[in-house]
């Protein structure tokens, strides 16, 4: 066999190794977006599977506070079941005793309160299922207020869209006030 000559040049593969950066750039882009979306200084509220939050268009991100979760059957403080909803709704009192006991224990664990906390009260987040009756939420808020938890936040799902800056009169929300008789 004749090898390379002037008349019959031998063809060699001119293969130069290449590095494809397209796939690598895609991976880095996805990684950057993931890190941007999942990094934040606010507390991540663990969304319980059994609680369906109502929707909201505007609101501030909550800070680290005590979390009270309410579903259709139970009331939880952090990861401790406090009371059954059916038992609370049977009672006629505004203050829920088992919840009050847990809140009082939490205040004792905090120790000495700052002057701001003494003046404005402690902070709590209430995560209530969207089907939670208002009477139950009212009792939970009254219990919190009774134990100096006056900075209440209601957890909602954030919905994309423009916020409504129009003020709504209380009569539209709560109905017309009853006429006072002399």
URMOGI-V322756 format. One record per pair of residues at least 24 apart in sequence whose ideal C-beta (glycine too) atoms are under 6 Angstrom apart, sorted by the first residue. I is the first residue (numbers start at 0). J is the second residue. Records with the same first field share a line. If there is no record, write none. Layout:
I->J  J
This chain:
44->154
50->126  128
51->128  129
52->154  155  156
53->129  155
54->156  158
55->155
56->158  160  162
57->162
61->124  152
64->122  123  124
65->105  123
66->124
67->125
68->126
69->127  131
70->128
71->128
76->101
93->138  141
94->141  142  145
95->138  142
98->142
99->142  146
102->146
103->146
120->147  148  149  150
121->147  148
122->150
123->148  151
124->152  154
125->153
126->154
